[in-house]
Amino acid sequence: MTYNLILGDCLDKMNDIPDKSVDLLLTDPPYLKAYSTGHRKGVKRSSTEILNDRVFDFNYFFNECNRITKDNSHIYVFGCWQTNACFLSCIQPFFKIKNNIIWVKNNWTAGDLFWSYGQSYENIIFAMKGRKRLNGRRDRDVLFYDRVAGKEQLHLNQKPIELIEYLIKKSSEEGDVVCDPFMGSGTTGVACINTNRNFIGIEKDEKYFNIAEKRIKEHYKLYNAQAEFGFNKEKEKM
């Protein structure tokens, strides 16, 4: 297996990925909410905003997703109720929307503590290019996985590895290429090691790239997988 980790802006770096070379695209893009963990006004937090979480060219991004994915392939795009309309409008020209999957986090997360209901789920847009069957039985469109929290959390929006592995197994085969253009802390890469898939990960924030690189290398050694690393740590040209 090959694990190619790329440091840089995915809008630039995806240009280097060959046409129709990706079997599954699974990613958690910026929600355009300027998200951070500081939920109270006037309280300074140590965390910083996620890069690109204010303005991002999703039309160009999903055009690139269409270019690099194979004719019969799936994509999963994490989002939230505020951004679902935007994501859907940008995805629909290139992929057929099949489901709006609900991931129930089994507890609530950030939000207005006293003026709104606690947010306990996220949306996952499931779309298809061409026609490709899901693996296994026909499952529900509501998934229940605990969110990553506490000391296990390496990224503000880190997803549970069990959820990512489930989606990978439903929509790809062993030896396939899985791409995550917003790699974050590397959860999709770790899930690819566990499920015997090849992986392409892109991350703009060098802090999280280093976390992902270290995490994936350590996990690779732990599981003694046979893989060839193709790390590309070329920094963006200013």
SULSUL-V171116 format. One record per residue. N is the residue number from 1. RES is the residue in one small letter. SS is DSSP state (~ for helix, > for strand, _ for the rest). D_LAST is the distance of its C-alpha to the last C-alpha in Angstrom with 1 decimal. Layout:
N RES SS D_LAST
N RES SS D_LAST
//
This chain:
1 m _ 32.7
2 t > 29.0
3 y > 26.3
4 n > 22.8
5 l > 20.2
6 i > 16.6
7 l > 13.7
8 g _ 11.1
9 d _ 11.6
10 c ~ 15.1
11 l ~ 14.7
12 d ~ 12.5
13 k ~ 14.3
14 m ~ 17.7
15 n ~ 17.5
16 d ~ 18.3
17 i _ 21.4
18 p _ 24.5
19 d _ 26.7
20 k _ 29.5
21 s _ 28.7
22 v > 28.6
23 d > 32.0
24 l > 31.0
25 l > 28.0
26 l > 28.3
27 t > 25.7
28 d _ 25.4
29 p _ 22.8
30 p _ 21.8
31 y _ 25.0
32 l _ 23.4
33 k _ 25.5
34 a _ 23.2
35 y _ 25.2
36 s _ 25.8
37 t _ 29.0
38 g _ 30.1
39 h _ 32.8
40 r _ 34.7
41 k _ 33.9
42 g _ 33.7
43 v _ 33.1
44 k _ 30.0
45 r _ 28.8
46 s _ 26.7
47 s _ 24.8
48 t _ 21.6
49 e _ 20.7
50 i _ 19.4
51 l _ 15.9
52 n _ 16.2
53 d _ 19.8
54 r _ 20.1
55 v _ 18.8
56 f _ 18.2
57 d _ 19.0
58 f ~ 22.0
59 n ~ 23.5
60 y ~ 20.8
61 f ~ 20.6
62 f ~ 24.4
63 n ~ 24.4
64 e ~ 22.3
65 c ~ 24.7
66 n ~ 27.5
67 r ~ 26.2
68 i ~ 25.7
69 t > 28.9
70 k > 32.3
71 d > 35.0
72 n > 36.9
73 s > 34.7
74 h > 34.0
75 i > 31.2
76 y > 31.3
77 v > 29.1
78 f > 29.6
79 g > 29.8
80 c _ 32.1
81 w _ 34.7
82 q _ 32.4
83 t _ 29.9
84 n ~ 32.3
85 a ~ 33.0
86 c ~ 29.4
87 f ~ 28.8
88 l ~ 32.1
89 s ~ 31.5
90 c ~ 28.2
91 i ~ 29.8
92 q _ 33.1
93 p _ 32.1
94 f _ 31.2
95 f _ 33.3
96 k > 36.8
97 i > 36.9
98 k > 39.5
99 n > 39.5
100 n > 38.1
101 i > 38.6
102 i > 39.2
103 w > 38.1
104 v > 40.4
105 k _ 39.0
106 n _ 42.5
107 n _ 41.6
108 w _ 39.7
109 t _ 36.3
110 a _ 34.4
111 g _ 35.7
112 d _ 37.9
113 l _ 40.6
114 f _ 43.5
115 w _ 42.8
116 s _ 41.8
117 y _ 42.8
118 g _ 40.9
119 q _ 38.3
120 s _ 39.4
121 y > 37.9
122 e > 34.8
123 n > 34.7
124 i > 33.7
125 i > 33.6
126 f > 35.2
127 a > 34.8
128 m > 35.8
129 k > 35.0
130 g _ 38.2
131 r _ 40.9
132 k _ 40.6
133 r _ 43.0
134 l _ 42.2
135 n _ 43.6
136 g _ 46.6
137 r _ 48.6
138 r _ 47.8
139 d _ 46.4
140 r _ 46.1
141 d _ 43.0
142 v > 43.0
143 l > 41.6
144 f > 42.4
145 y _ 40.1
146 d _ 39.6
147 r _ 36.1
148 v _ 34.3
149 a _ 34.9
150 g ~ 35.5
151 k ~ 34.5
152 e ~ 33.7
153 q _ 30.8
154 l _ 27.4
155 h _ 25.4
156 l _ 26.4
157 n _ 27.2
158 q _ 28.3
159 k _ 30.9
160 p _ 34.1
161 i ~ 34.0
162 e ~ 37.5
163 l ~ 36.4
164 i ~ 33.5
165 e ~ 36.0
166 y ~ 38.5
167 l ~ 36.2
168 i ~ 35.1
169 k ~ 38.7
170 k ~ 39.8
171 s ~ 37.4
172 s _ 36.8
173 e _ 38.7
174 e _ 38.3
175 g _ 36.0
176 d _ 34.0
177 v > 30.2
178 v > 28.9
179 c > 25.3
180 d > 23.7
181 p _ 20.2
182 f _ 20.1
183 m _ 21.4
184 g _ 21.5
185 s _ 23.9
186 g _ 24.9
187 t ~ 28.3
188 t ~ 28.3
189 g ~ 27.6
190 v ~ 30.5
191 a ~ 32.6
192 c ~ 32.0
193 i ~ 33.3
194 n ~ 36.3
195 t ~ 37.0
196 n _ 36.3
197 r _ 33.4
198 n > 30.3
199 f > 27.1
200 i > 23.5
201 g > 21.3
202 i > 17.8
203 e > 16.3
204 k _ 13.0
205 d _ 14.3
206 e ~ 14.3
207 k ~ 17.6
208 y ~ 19.3
209 f ~ 18.0
210 n ~ 19.7
211 i ~ 22.8
212 a ~ 23.1
213 e ~ 22.7
214 k ~ 25.4
215 r ~ 27.6
216 i ~ 27.7
217 k ~ 28.4
218 e ~ 31.1
219 h ~ 32.6
220 y ~ 32.7
221 k ~ 34.6
222 l ~ 36.9
223 y ~ 38.0
224 n _ 38.1
225 a _ 36.6
226 q _ 36.3
227 a _ 32.7
228 e > 30.1
229 f > 26.7
230 g _ 23.7
231 f _ 20.9
232 n > 17.4
233 k _ 15.0
234 e _ 12.0
235 k _ 8.9
236 e _ 6.2
237 k _ 3.8
238 m _ 0.0
//
